[in-house]
Amino acid sequence: QVPLVESGGGSVQAGGSLRLSCTVSGRIFRINTMGWYRQAPGKQRELVAIITSEGTTDYTDAVKGRFTISRDNAENRVYLQMNSLKPEDTAMYYCNVKAFNVDTWGQGIQVTVPS
């Protein structure tokens, strides 16, 4: 598996912002989609946002208008800008990268928005 390095999590008050970053650390060929998923305690992992190699994006309804996913193809990096954070956004966030013969996950990064 190709390692992914995630950063940018933490704790922020409701209404605040965080920016997550995920970098592919290692050799990878033909990245297709890059995305962010999250898993809250006691819940299943869910898709938050995804971006294709052409820049097409999709978001779960709960974050539309608040989160923005973007990618830097030259750096093999994907970002998740999270604004207007809510307590229900509290979760472990995971980066996912799909490429030719590769489907790899980051170790997860905690985002906490106290109520």
N, C-alpha and C positions, 0 to 999 in steps of 0.2 A: 504494500500500500504506500501511496505517496503521502508524506506527512503534511498536515495543514497547521499553520500557526495562527491562533486566534488572539486578539487583544481588544481592549477597549471597554470591557464590562465594568461593573461596579454597582454602587448604590447611589440612587439619585431621588430627590423628592418628586412627588407627583407634579407633572407639568414641565419637568426638566428634560434634558436631552442627553443622549449618549451616542457615540459612534463606534460601531464594531468593525473590526478589520480582520480579514482572513487571507493569509498568503500561502500559496503553494510552495512548499519547501522541498525542492527536488525536481527531478526531470519529469516532465509530463508532456503528452502529445495530444494535440487537438482537443483542448478543453471545449466542452459543449455548454452545459448549464452550470451555473454557480448559484448556490442558494443558502438561505438561512432557515433553520427549523428551531423550534423551541419545545421544551417539555417542562411543564409545571409539576410540582409534587402531586402524585396521585392521578395524573392525567397522561394521556398518550402524547407522543411526539407529534407535532403538527407543523405543516409548512407555514412559514411566515412570508417569505418573499423569494422569488427566483428570477434570474436573468439569463437569457440565452446569449450565445456568441454574437448574435446580431443586435443585441441590446433590447430585445423584447422583454418586458417585465410583467410579473403577475404577483398579486398580493392576496393574503387572506383578508376577508372583509373587515376583520377587527382592527387592522392596522392601516387600511387605506386612508390616504390623506395625512397620515402622521409619520409613516416610515418611508424611506426611499432607499432602494437598492441600486448600487452602481458597481462597475468593475473597471479595472485597469488591465487590459489584455497584455500590455507590454511587461507588466510586473506580476502577472498571474495572481491578481489580488481582487477581492470583492469586499465591498463595504455595505454596512447597513446603518444609515442615519436614522436615528429614532428620536422623534420630537413628541412633545405633549405626552410624555410617558404617564401611564396609569398603573395603579397597583396590580391590576390584572395582567400587566405585561411581565410581571415577575416570573422568571423561569430560567432554566439553563438553556442557553442558545448554542446551537451547533451549526457549523459551516459544513456544507456538502458541495463536492465538486465531482462532476461527471465528465469523463473524457473517453477517448478511445481505450477500451479495455480497462477502464478505471472508474470506480465509484467509491469515493473516499470521504471520510468524516473527520472533523476535528474532535478534540477531546471535550469541547464544551466550555462555555464561559458564562459565569453567573451575572444576571441582571436582576437587581432588586429595587423595587419601588415601594417603599413602606406606605401603608395606608394610614 
